[in-house]
Amino acid sequence: MPAITANTLALPRVSPPGPADTERPVRSITTGPRGFEGEGFPVVRAFAGVSAAALDPFVHMDQMGEVEYQPGEPRGTDWHPHRGFETVTYMIDGQFAHQDSHGGGGLITDGATQWMTAGSGILHIETPPAELVDSGGVFHGVQLWVNLPKKDKFAAPRYQAIEGGDVKLLSSDDGGALVRVIAGDIDGHRGPGVTHTPITMVHATIEPGARLNLPWNRSHNALVYVLSGRGAVGPVGHPIHQGQLAVLGPGDRVTVAAEPSQESRRPALEVLILGGEPIREPVFHYGPFVMNTKGELIQALEDYQAGKFGHVPPDALMPHRHGRRPEM
């Protein structure tokens, strides 16, 4: 798993619990069903079966892969619209090329994050580059949708390219876990992601038998998703494994521990820890639009059909399909 690594003994360590700190209890653990997205790449629907209130301000999350593609197999998406939220694409392993109708774009690879604010409306594409389609290879990442409050639904579209080396790296207090802060604040250490909605996004690698006890903003909710491996979550150690999501209750700390024995191809417990300040506004979600009313959804569809989300640029990326050049 080539997401950014480091010697944890040389990193700042998160502070241990204080005497007044409380652990966040586990409210639910769900298993995400498997499906397909875009041109046919496999995903785990991480938030399936979880109430919108428990997820707020998050709307949707897919774990893309982990899959070892043969030559000609890699898939992405075609051009499609978004309005009313932010998309976050975190590539753990492999490559995705991004382009949008407002000039944003680039290659997302091995620990990098693309943070796109759709806001008032945008068209974009995410597709594996032609060389990856031709050669095959490992593909593994996450796409997260972060809601925008009503006041920011029509914000100007924005694109942030966060390279793997830009994230803030921390260690657990015992040195057994590597913490990558992509957005938000952990123990006074801030990640590089700039967000409209206050959130925290962390990718942690917990070595076999190690335990991560992470300080967490009391005003945020807390979700723990297992990317790979086996472990336990919460103060009483609820078992959790790959493809499962834990929703936690209120408190000051999040605890995740790795089982002493892991699979040889997944030598550590890999988790994504998410939290955000709940927006507590009505959510009307239909396809690529996340709005506050049904009328706003209808307007979004009409605006898209009228070309108000911008246009596919003349030099546009197109889905790469093995055996022929991209369509232009």
C-alpha positions in Angstrom: 0.0 0.0 0.0 2.2 2.9 -1.3 0.3 5.8 0.4 2.9 8.0 2.1 5.0 6.2 4.7 7.5 7.4 7.3 9.5 6.3 10.4 6.9 6.9 13.2 9.7 7.2 15.8 10.8 10.5 14.1 7.3 12.0 14.0 5.3 14.2 16.5 3.2 12.0 18.7 -0.4 12.6 19.6 -1.0 13.4 23.2 -2.3 10.6 25.5 -5.8 10.9 27.1 -6.3 13.5 29.9 -8.1 12.6 33.1 -11.3 14.3 31.9 -11.3 12.8 28.4 -14.0 10.3 27.4 -13.8 7.5 24.8 -16.3 7.5 21.9 -18.6 4.4 22.1 -19.6 2.3 19.1 -23.1 2.9 18.0 -23.2 0.7 15.0 -21.0 -1.4 12.7 -22.2 -2.1 9.1 -20.7 -3.9 6.2 -20.7 -2.1 2.8 -22.1 -4.1 -0.2 -20.0 -4.4 -3.3 -21.0 -2.8 -6.6 -19.7 -1.1 -9.7 -19.3 2.6 -10.6 -18.6 4.6 -13.7 -17.3 2.6 -16.7 -17.4 -0.5 -14.4 -14.7 -0.3 -11.7 -15.5 -2.3 -8.5 -16.4 -0.4 -5.3 -17.6 -1.0 -1.7 -20.5 1.3 -0.8 -19.1 2.2 2.6 -22.1 4.2 3.9 -24.9 1.8 2.8 -27.4 1.2 5.6 -26.3 4.1 7.7 -28.7 7.0 8.5 -28.1 10.4 6.9 -28.2 11.9 10.4 -25.3 9.7 11.6 -23.2 10.6 8.5 -23.9 14.4 8.4 -22.0 16.3 6.9 -21.0 13.3 4.7 -23.3 12.0 1.9 -21.6 9.1 0.2 -18.3 7.1 0.2 -17.0 4.4 -2.1 -13.8 2.4 -1.5 -12.5 1.9 -5.1 -10.8 -1.5 -5.4 -8.4 -2.8 -4.0 -8.1 -4.6 -7.3 -5.2 -6.0 -9.4 -6.1 -5.1 -12.9 -4.9 -7.1 -15.9 -3.9 -5.2 -19.1 -7.0 -3.6 -20.6 -9.1 -3.9 -17.5 -8.8 -0.5 -15.7 -12.0 1.6 -15.7 -12.9 5.1 -14.7 -15.8 7.5 -15.3 -17.0 9.4 -18.3 -17.8 13.2 -18.1 -20.6 13.9 -15.6 -22.0 16.8 -13.6 -22.0 17.7 -9.9 -23.7 20.4 -7.8 -24.1 21.3 -4.2 -21.2 19.4 -2.5 -17.5 18.5 -2.6 -15.9 15.4 -4.0 -12.7 14.1 -2.4 -10.7 11.4 -4.3 -7.9 9.9 -2.3 -5.6 7.5 -4.2 -3.9 5.0 -2.0 -2.4 2.9 -4.8 -2.5 3.4 -8.6 -3.4 6.4 -10.7 -6.4 8.4 -11.7 -6.4 11.4 -14.1 -8.8 14.2 -13.4 -10.1 17.1 -15.6 -13.0 19.5 -15.1 -14.9 22.2 -16.9 -13.4 25.0 -14.8 -9.8 24.3 -15.6 -8.9 21.9 -12.7 -7.0 18.7 -13.4 -4.0 16.5 -12.9 -2.8 13.1 -12.1 -3.8 11.7 -8.7 -1.4 9.0 -7.6 -0.1 7.0 -4.5 -1.2 9.0 -1.5 -2.4 12.1 -3.4 -5.9 13.7 -3.0 -8.1 15.6 -5.4 -10.5 17.9 -3.6 -13.1 19.4 -5.9 -15.7 21.8 -4.8 -18.6 21.3 -7.2 -20.5 24.2 -5.7 -22.8 25.9 -8.3 -22.0 23.3 -10.9 -19.2 21.5 -12.7 -18.5 18.8 -15.2 -15.6 16.4 -14.6 -14.0 13.1 -15.5 -11.8 10.7 -13.6 -10.1 8.0 -15.6 -7.0 5.8 -15.4 -4.3 7.1 -17.7 -3.7 5.2 -21.0 -0.5 3.6 -19.8 -2.2 2.1 -16.8 -5.0 0.7 -19.1 -2.4 -0.8 -21.3 -0.2 -2.3 -18.5 -2.7 -3.1 -15.8 -1.7 -2.8 -12.1 -3.0 -2.2 -8.6 -5.9 0.3 -8.2 -7.1 1.4 -4.7 -8.6 4.6 -3.5 -11.6 6.3 -1.8 -14.1 8.8 -3.1 -16.0 10.8 -0.4 -18.8 13.3 -0.9 -18.9 16.2 1.6 -22.1 18.1 1.8 -22.2 21.9 1.6 -24.5 24.1 3.7 -27.2 26.0 2.0 -25.1 29.2 2.1 -22.3 27.5 0.1 -24.4 25.4 -2.3 -23.6 27.9 -5.1 -20.0 28.7 -4.2 -17.6 29.0 -7.1 -16.2 25.6 -8.2 -12.7 25.0 -6.8 -10.0 22.4 -7.3 -7.2 21.4 -4.9 -4.4 19.0 -5.7 -3.0 17.7 -2.4 0.1 15.6 -3.1 1.0 12.7 -0.8 3.9 14.6 0.6 1.7 17.5 1.6 -0.2 15.7 4.3 0.6 16.1 8.0 2.3 13.0 9.4 1.9 12.0 13.1 2.5 9.0 15.3 0.5 7.3 17.9 1.8 7.8 21.5 3.5 4.4 21.4 4.9 4.8 17.9 2.8 1.8 16.6 0.6 3.8 14.2 1.2 6.2 11.4 -1.4 9.0 11.1 -1.8 10.9 7.9 -3.9 14.1 8.4 -5.4 15.0 5.1 -7.9 17.7 6.3 -8.8 19.1 9.7 -7.0 19.3 13.0 -5.6 16.5 15.2 -4.1 17.6 18.5 -3.1 21.0 17.0 -1.6 19.6 13.8 -3.6 20.7 10.7 -3.9 18.9 7.4 -3.6 20.7 4.0 -7.2 20.3 2.8 -9.2 23.5 2.6 -12.9 22.8 3.2 -16.1 24.8 3.3 -17.6 22.4 5.9 -15.4 21.8 8.9 -14.3 18.2 8.7 -11.4 16.0 9.7 -10.0 13.2 7.4 -7.3 10.8 8.6 -5.7 7.7 7.1 -4.0 5.6 9.8 -1.8 2.5 9.4 -1.8 0.5 12.7 0.8 -2.2 13.1 -0.2 -5.7 14.3 -1.0 -5.6 18.0 -0.7 -1.8 18.2 -3.4 0.6 19.4 -4.2 4.1 18.2 -6.0 6.5 20.6 -6.7 9.7 18.8 -8.0 13.0 20.2 -11.2 14.1 18.4 -13.2 17.3 18.1 -16.2 17.0 20.4 -18.4 19.0 18.0 -17.7 16.5 15.1 -19.2 13.2 14.5 -16.8 10.2 14.1 -16.7 7.4 11.6 -14.1 4.6 11.3 -13.9 2.7 8.0 -11.6 -0.3 7.5 -9.7 -0.2 4.2 -7.9 -3.5 5.0 -7.0 -5.7 7.8 -8.7 -6.7 11.1 -8.9 -5.1 14.4 -11.2 -3.6 17.1 -12.8 -0.2 17.6 -14.1 1.7 20.6 -13.5 1.4 24.4 -14.7 -2.2 24.6 -13.0 -3.4 21.4 -15.8 -4.2 19.0 -14.3 -6.5 16.2 -14.1 -4.8 12.8 -12.6 -5.8 9.4 -12.2 -4.7 5.8 -15.3 -3.1 4.3 -16.9 -2.3 7.6 -17.9 1.1 9.0 -18.2 2.0 12.7 -20.4 5.0 13.7 -19.2 6.3 17.1 -21.1 8.3 19.7 -20.0 11.5 21.5 -16.7 11.8 23.3 -13.1 13.2 23.2 -11.1 10.2 21.8 -11.3 7.6 19.1 -9.7 4.2 19.8 -8.8 1.6 17.1 -6.6 -1.4 17.7 -5.0 -3.9 15.2 -5.2 -7.7 15.8 -1.8 -9.2 16.5 -2.1 -11.4 13.5 -2.9 -10.0 10.0 -3.0 -11.5 6.5 0.4 -11.7 4.8 -0.9 -9.5 1.9 -2.4 -7.0 4.4 0.3 -6.7 7.0 -1.3 -3.9 9.0 -4.7 -2.5 9.8 -5.5 0.4 7.5 -8.4 2.7 8.5 -10.0 5.9 7.3 -11.2 8.1 10.3 -13.7 10.8 9.4 -15.6 13.4 11.3 -17.3 16.7 10.6 -19.5 19.4 12.0 -23.1 18.3 11.2 -25.0 20.8 8.9 -28.4 19.7 10.1 -30.2 21.0 7.0 -32.6 19.1 4.7 -30.8 16.9 2.1 -32.3 16.1 -1.2 -29.9 13.8 -3.1 -30.5 12.6 -6.6 -27.6 11.1 -8.7 -24.8 13.7 -8.9 -26.8 16.5 -7.2 -27.0 17.2 -3.4 -29.4 20.0 -2.6 -31.8 21.3 0.1 -35.2 20.9 -1.7 -36.7 18.9 -4.5 -37.2 22.1 -6.5 -33.4 22.7 -6.3 -32.8 19.2 -7.7 -35.1 19.9 -10.7 -33.4 23.2 -11.3 -30.0 21.5 -11.1 -31.0 19.1 -13.8 -32.4 21.8 -16.0 -29.3 24.0 -15.6 -27.1 21.0 -16.5 -29.2 20.3 -19.6 -28.9 24.0 -20.5 -25.1 23.9 -20.4 -24.8 26.1 -17.3 -22.2 23.8 -15.6 -19.6 24.7 -18.2 -18.5 22.6 -21.2 -16.2 19.7 -21.9 -12.9 21.4 -23.1 -11.6 20.8 -26.6 -8.6 18.9 -25.3 -10.7 16.8 -23.0 -9.7 13.5 -21.5 -11.9 10.7 -22.5 -12.3 7.2 -21.0 -9.3 5.1 -22.2 -10.2 1.7 -23.6 -7.6 -0.9 -24.3 -6.7 -1.4 -27.9 -7.6 2.0 -29.3 -6.8 5.7 -28.7 -9.1 7.8 -26.6 -12.0 9.4 -28.3 -11.8 13.1 -28.9 
